[in-house]
Amino acid sequence: MDMDKRRSPGRFARHVLQCVATLVVAATGLSVGGCGVSGAQVTLDFFQFKSEAADQFKKMTREFERENPNIHVNINNSANAQTDLRTRFVKDRAPDVITFNGDISFGMFAASGIFHDFTDEPVVDQLNPGMVKIARNLVQTTDSAKKRLYGLPYAGNASGYIYNKEIWRKAGVDPENPPKTWTEFTAMLDRFKAAGINPVQATLADAWTTQAPLASFAGTLVPESKYDELKKGRTDFKTLWTQAAQREIDLYKYGEGDKGVTYQQGTQNFAKGTSAIIPLGTYAIPQITMVNPKADLGFAQLPATDDAKGQILTAGDDVMLTMSANTKHPKEAMRFIDFLMQKKQLNLYADAQSAITPLKDTYFGNKALTTVRPFFKSNRVADFCDHYIPSSINIGGYLQGMVNSGDVNAFTGNMQAEWDKVRARTFE
């Protein structure tokens, strides 16, 4: 266990006071801890998984180095983060600072104890409780006491649908007030169809895109606690996902024209104004605006029931920021994390990636996202349901087959069969 983990609250408070006395910290900064740095040159190994964010992290890292000339940061951008990180840990070459997707793989790493425990760090008090809860729930254990915070949520995304405000206005639909119930939502799609507008752009050629609507619906329909019950064998996929899966089938029935196009082609079509909505997450916005920078976009939660107040936004910790539990440079690594967690850096990243910051004062990096602000303010957010599913299970392929066949029972049956195989060889 490293020194930071063993510090008592009193010692940590004295440490912070010493840091304040010797450092000038930006007013917008967030104090994580480990402020002091030695005079000797130190090199940090920074493992960075998100390829589309490589340039932004490089800019921030170089700024950090200018402010901290005795710390050099060696950035390692990984094309296969899960495999590369596992290999590094096996070979005892753990990176000092790490970014990783907030999914089941992160949760499995976290449960093994290889990441620093941030649970009691002061920065947590400044973070959105919903995003913190998502991060803790990712830890792959059914023991709630062991669901600690093994990484800081750095950037969030959300699942729902992106819409074209110009098309909505032409159809007489208010783009600033998207539907809040399933009945209102389908009535709107019927209205687009009657006006000769393709209601839904489907991208069924890429199976992974079918996971987005399921996650959107399940966020409202399936409490996250149910996935612990699934692990314990107290429930099954038929019970959990039948209604959400049927909603997805009904949604794609509104897609007209060629539904079997790729994500690339579908986002290009949508950018050109060929449909009213595309049921994907916030991650698709940069792809669309790259094709049409002038596109007037909105983003909304995909309602699953007719209870407006009961809707939950599916939102994930797209980027988790953490450090090795056994780094040789804990103070310098914490200093780098402290820098990256400054409000200024979080906002710059959000602007570049159309992301959502993890602060209580949530900042949205694209104006299209402002319609989901109420969900973050009230912490009505839940993680992506596929973050609880091992990557070895081909959920996208089974969903793709379900949407094409309309057979929900076959989908839930296939998921259960594969889940049972995984659990049979898994020991907690």
FENJO-V368699 format. One record per backbone hydrogen bond with DSSP energy under -0.5 kcal/mol. NH is the residue of the N-H (numbers start at 0). CO is the residue of the C=O. If there is no record, write none. Layout:
# FENJO-V368699
nh: <NH:NH>
co: <CO:CO>
This chain:
# FENJO-V368699
nh: <4:5:5:6:11:12:13:14:15:16:17:18:19:20:21:21:22:24:28:29:31:41:43:43:45:45:46:46:47:47:50:52:53:56:57:58:59:60:61:62:63:64:65:66:67:70:71:73:73:74:75:76:77:77:83:84:85:86:87:88:89:90:91:92:95:96:97:98:99:101:102:106:107:108:109:110:111:111:112:113:115:117:117:120:123:124:125:126:127:131:132:133:134:135:136:137:138:139:140:143:145:146:147:149:151:153:154:155:156:158:160:161:162:163:164:164:165:167:168:169:170:171:172:174:176:181:184:185:186:187:188:189:190:191:192:193:194:195:196:197:198:198:199:200:201:203:204:205:205:206:208:209:210:211:212:213:214:215:216:217:218:219:219:220:221:222:225:226:227:227:228:229:230:231:232:233:234:239:240:241:244:245:246:247:248:249:250:251:252:253:254:255:258:260:265:266:267:268:269:270:271:271:272:273:275:276:277:278:279:281:283:284:287:288:289:290:290:291:294:296:297:298:299:302:307:309:310:312:313:314:314:315:317:317:318:319:320:321:321:323:324:326:332:333:334:335:336:337:338:339:340:341:342:345:346:347:348:349:350:351:352:353:354:355:356:357:359:361:364:364:368:369:371:372:374:375:375:376:377:378:379:380:381:386:387:388:392:393:394:397:398:399:400:401:402:403:404:405:407:410:411:412:413:414:415:416:417:418:419:420:421:422:423:424:424:425>
co: <1:1:2:2:7:8:9:10:11:12:13:14:15:16:17:18:18:22:25:337:29:69:41:71:43:73:44:96:45:75:48:49:50:52:53:54:55:56:57:58:59:60:61:62:63:67:41:43:71:72:45:74:47:75:79:80:81:82:83:84:85:86:88:87:44:44:321:46:319:316:100:102:103:104:105:106:107:108:109:108:322:115:148:117:120:121:122:123:357:127:128:129:130:131:132:133:135:106:138:141:142:143:145:147:320:318:318:355:315:313:299:277:297:275:162:295:295:163:164:165:166:168:167:172:173:304:180:181:182:183:184:185:186:187:188:189:190:192:191:273:196:253:253:276:199:258:260:202:260:204:205:206:207:208:208:209:210:211:212:213:214:215:216:216:217:220:222:223:223:224:224:225:226:227:229:228:228:235:236:237:240:241:242:243:244:245:246:247:248:250:251:199:256:258:261:262:263:264:265:266:267:268:269:268:197:198:161:200:277:157:280:281:283:284:285:286:287:287:291:294:162:367:160:300:305:306:307:379:158:312:381:156:154:315:154:99:151:97:319:95:113:323:328:329:330:331:332:333:334:335:336:338:27:341:342:343:344:345:346:347:348:349:349:155:362:153:125:359:354:362:365:366:368:369:371:371:372:372:373:375:374:378:312:383:384:385:389:391:392:393:394:395:396:397:398:399:400:401:405:406:407:408:409:410:411:412:413:414:415:416:417:418:419:420:421:422>
